[in-house]
């Protein structure tokens, strides 16, 4: 789209739409990243629970899952 030929009002409306689009896209991208992080955390917690039930050492569980030893101790 050529924005050079737009009137000042059209250009302002165009820029507002671009800003709105960017805000929405950034919000969606942020929400996706948060969702992925929560899913990864839940999966690691599940694995840690299973490892703890099988008698794995807490430091090893922490190393393999990335969870803190305190988080594992609370399971």
Secondary structure, 3 states (H helix, E strand, C coil): CCCCCCCHHHHHHHHHHHHHHHHHHHHHHHHHHHHHHHHHHHHHHHHHHHHHHCCCCHHHHHHHHCCCHHHHHCC
